[in-house]
Amino acid sequence: MILQSLDRLYHRLLAEDALEPPGFQKKEILWLVSLTPDGSVSGLQRSGGPDPKERGRRFTVPAEIKKTAGIAANLLWENAEYALGVAKAKADDKQAATPMRQTLDSIRRGLVDCSEDQNTGFFVLAVAPNAARLAVRSWIAATVGEVAKRFEAHFEALDIIGSAENRPIPTLWRLLGELMPKADIKLLKDALRGRLSGDIMAAVLNGTPYPATLLARAVERCRLENSVRPLRAALIKAVLSRRSSPEERPPTMSLDLDCKKPGYLLGRLFAVLESIQHAAQGKLNVTIRDRYFGAAMTSPRAVYAQLERLKNAHLKKLRRDKGGLGVFFEKEFDSITEKMEAEDGFPPALSLDDQGRFILGYHHQRTHYLTKHDATPAELVAILAAETDSDE
């Protein structure tokens, strides 16, 4: 009777998970490794839920094996150091990591100097949350020298005229902010922000094309706001530079007088038309940029005929009131239209890439005028008027 009662108590405690069977023990395990049918690792899952402060669940697992000099793994569970080779940092490791940390900091600030760590291995594991799991997005294995060159190429791709020289290298969040109204990163949905940030960093670290979504969203923001922010133009330039074929001329940092791409020429032309209007009529509440910018970059044929009529009226006024300034802008206008294929006229529509080039052409031409004389638009008109009068 006593043995039977003890046996029933034992099995009841086993059922209530209050005891472990012989050869087993209770163990708190935070991470679970998911395997595919062929034994490959498919991801990691938190046993305690998505909260990083939450402790792992307690599992009944085979009893721990006492390890000696040989290899002896616990059945179906192990610590990270033994199973995955993730070693805890020692004092010597932290001291050795100091020069590497300095190298990475110099890369982050745009001061690429990795002479001492050129051949040091550089590894990046990118993971993404998936409910209570972690999914592996990408694995990058390179050297510090290779990664530094790719970051340098990234910074060079973002380099554009009109950006302040003393401004720091744009961070990932600043780049993503340019896709939203008023460059407010908080308006970007968390899921999209996470996906885009991962895709951008993968492009930077691998030296591959940037996500096409960046171009579409940056162009759309310029169209909706009827304006071009320097960092937004830099982002468009960076995306286009890696979308170009080896035979194509990549976008330049500043005004490219040799580029004959329709979108780029139309953007330059729009900047000249805007300058002509400003020179003839001064500051206005509504300008051609406010009224026609979006349509000019998407459906130029429907817009530029009207813009040319306005241009002729403005040039007539300039020739009458400011003499040589009208001649100057007329030469600027003609120098651009001469590069366009006259038999086709203005294209009925522009592709997404050409819309990006339109924005670059507009930004380059407009900024070229302002930075050449280090002046505001109003000051520029007075300077150009004085220069053309003196030429006469």
N, C-alpha and C positions, 0 to 999 in steps of 0.2 A: 504493500500500500504506500509506504513512504517513498519507495523508488518510483512507483508509478506517478505519484503526486509531483515529485521532483522533475520527472520527465515531462509531465504536462506543463509545469511551470517553465521549464527550460524552453519548450517549443512555443509557449505563449510569449515569452520575452523575446525569442527570435522573431516572431511574427510582428511584435511591436517595435522591432529594431532597437531593442534595449541591450541586446547581447550580440556578439559576433560568433559565427560558427568557428570551430577549431581551424587554425591556420589562417584566420582572417583578422582584420583590425579596422578601426574607424580612422579615416584620414580626410583632412580638409583639403580639397582640390579646387583651385580657382579656375584653371584653364583646361578645357577638353579639346583634344586634337581630333578633328573629323577626318576620316579616311574614305577613299573611294573603294569600290570592290576589288581593284587591283592592288590596294595597299598604298596608293599615293596620297599625300597630304592634300586635302581640299580646303582647309581653313581651320581657324581657331574659334572656340565658343566659350564665353564666360559662363561658368556654372552658376554664379550668383546673380546673374542679370546684368543689365547695361550700366548700372550705377558703379563708377570706379571705386567708390568708398565701401561698397558692399563686399563682405567676405565671401569666400567660396563655400560651396555646400560640403557636407561631410558624407563621404561614401564608404561603404564596406568594401574593402579591397584586400587582395592577398597580403599576408603578413610581410613586413619589411625584411629584406635579406640583409644580413650584416656583411658589408663590403670589406674586402681585404685588398691585396695587391692585384688580384685577378679581376676579370670582367664578370660582374654579377648584377644583372638588371632585375628590378622588381617586375613582376608579371602585371602587364596592362596599366601600370602607373610608374612615374618616376619624377624626380625633380628636374627643373629646366637645365641645370648645369650638366647633368649626366645624360639626359635624353636628347637635348638639342644643342649641347655644346655652348650654352650661354653662360660664360664665366663671370663671376662677380669681379668688379674692378678692384685691383689691389693698389696700394700706395704707389708702387713703381709704375703701374699702368697710368694712373692719373698724372704723374709727373711727366711721363713720356707723351701724354696727350696734349700737354700745354702748347708745344709748337704747332701741332695740328690745329688746335682751337684758334690760335692766332692766324694761321693760314686761312681757315674758313671765315674768320671775321674780316680779313682783308678782302676776300672774295665778296662777302656780303656788302661791303662798303664800296665795291667797285675798284679796289686797289689790289689787282691780281698779282700776287708775288708768291710763287710756290717753288722757288729754286731749291729749297732744302727738302721739300717733300714731293718732288716731281714723280717719283716712282712708288710712292706709298699707296697701298690699296685703298680704294674708296668704294664703299658698298651702301646701297640704299634699298631698303625694303619698304614698299608702299602698301599699306593695308587700309581697308575701308570698313566701317561698321555696317553690319547687316543683321538687324534685330539684335539678338544676343551673341552674334558671331562676328568674327573678323575675317574678311575675304582678302586674299592676296591680290593686289592690283598689278604690281609690277616689281621686278627685281633687277637692279642695275649694278653691274660689277665693272669698275673702271679704276683708273689711277687718279691721284689728286691732280696731276698735270693735265690729264685729259678733261677732267671736270672743270678745271680752271679755264681751259681754252674754250669750253662750251659756254661757261658763264660770260667770258669775255666776248664771245660771238653774240650772246644774248644782249649784253649791254650795247654793243655796236649796232645791233639791229634796232634798238630803241633810240639811238642817237638821232636827233633831228633839230633843225634850226628853230629858234624861237623858245626853246626850253632854257630856263635860267641856268647859268653855268655853276652857280653855287648851290643849286638844289641837289640833295642826295640822290643816289640811284633809286628809281622808283621801286617800291616794294610790291610784292604780289598783290596785297590788298588794294594798293593804289591803282594798279592796273585793272583789277576787277571792278573797282569803283567807277572807272571810266565807262563802264557798260550801263550805268544807271543814271537817272536824272540827277543833275547837280553833282555827279561823281560821288554819290552817297552809297557806300558799300552796304549799309544796313538795309537798303531796299532790295538787295539781291537775296532770293530765297536760299535757305540754308542748303538744301539738296543740290541746287544748281551751283552754288558757291563752292561746295565741297568737290563736286565733279570737275568744274572748270579749274580750280586751283591744282587738283591732282594732274589734270591733263597738261596744264601749262608747265608744271615742274617736270613732268616726264619729258616734254618737248625740250626744255632747257637742258636737262641732264643728259639726254640722248642726242641732242643736236638735230632733232627731227622737226618737221613743220608744226607750227602752233595749231591749236584746234580751230577749225573753220568757223565755229560759232563766234569766236572773238571778232572776226571781220564783219560778219552779218550784224551783230549787236552794236559794234562801234559805228558802223555806217548808218544804221538805223537811228542811233542817238544824234548823230550830226544832222540827219535829215529832219528829225522831229524838232530839234533845237535851233535849226538854221544858223549854226555856228560850228566852229572847229576849235576845240581845245588842243593845246600843244601836245599833251600826253596822249590824248585820244588819237591825234595824227601819228604820233610815234608808235602807238600800238598797231595802227593800220599798216604803217610802213614795215614793222617787224613781221606781221603776218604775210604781207605780200612778198617780202624779200625771200621767204622760205617756200612760197608757192610758185616762184618763178622757175622756169626750166633753165637748164645750164646754158642754153643758147640766148636766153633773154637777158636784157640789162636790168639788174636789180634796182629797186628804188634807191635814190641818193638821199643824203642827209639834208641838202639844200637844193636850191633851184637847179633843175637839169635842163639846160637850153637845148640839148641834143635829143631829148625824149620826144618821140612822135606818137606815143600811145594816145588814141582819141580821148579817153577819159582824162588823162593828165593835161592835154592841151585845152580841153573844155574847162577844166578847173582853173587853169591859168587865165583863160579868157574871161571867166566870170570875175576873177579878182581884178582884172584891168577894168572891166565894165563898172564894177563897184567903185573903183578909184576915180573913174571919169565922172560918175554921178556925184561923188563927194566933192570933187574939185569944182564942179559946175554949180551945185546947189547947197553945199555946206552940210551942216548937220540936219538930218531929217528925222521925224518920228518913225516913219516907215521907209525903209530902203529897199533896193532890189534884192538884197540878201534876205530880208524879212519876207518878201513876197514871192520870190522865184527860186530860192536856193534849192529847196527840196525837189521841185519839178525839173530844174536844170540838170541835176545829177542823175535823174531817173529817165526823163523823157525830153532830151535836149531839143529835138526837132520842133516840138510844140511850143518851146519857150524862146529860143534864141532869135527867131524872127522878130518878136516883140522887143527883145532886148536890143537888137540892132537899131530898131527905130528910135528907141530911147537914147541910145548911144549917139546917133546922128544929131538929135536935138541938143544933147548935152555938149557935144563937140562944137556945134555952131555957136553956142553961148560962150564956150571957152575961147574960141578964136576971137570972138568979139570983145570979151572982157579981159582975157588974160594972155592974149597973143600966143606965144610959142608953147604954152602949156598944152593947148589943144593939139598942136603939131606933134608934141612929144607923145601924148597918149595915142594918137592915131598911128604913129609909127610902132608903138608897142603892140597895138591891136593887130596891125598888119603883119608884124613879125611872127605872130602866133598863128594866124589864119593861113599864112603861106605854107606852114608845115602840115596843114590838114589836107586830106585828099579832096580836092575841089569837086570831082565828078560825083562823089557820093553825098556831098553836103553834110549837114548835121545828122548824126545817126538818130533813128527813131527812139532807141532805148539803149541803155548801158547795162552791161552785165555787172554782177556784184563786184568782181575784181576791178572793172573800170570805174565803178562808183567809188571804190576805195582810192583809185588813182586820181579821180576828180578831186576828192578831198585833199590829197597830197599836193596836187597841182595848185589848188586854190591857196592852201596854207603856205606853200613855198613862194608863190608869186607875191602874195600879200605881205608875208614876213620879209621877203627880200627887199621890198620898198622901205619897210619900217626900220629894219636893222642896218641897211646900207647907210642911212642918215641918222640912226639912233633918234628917231622922232616919233611923235604921235601922228595919227592921220591928218589932223589939222595943220600941225607944223610941217608935215611932209609936203602938203599942197603948196605952202608958202615957199619952201626950199626949192621945189621943182620949178615953180613959177619964176623964182629969181634966177635959177640956173638957165632955164630956156630963154629968158629975156637977155641974159648976158651973152648967150651963144649967138643971138641975132645981132 
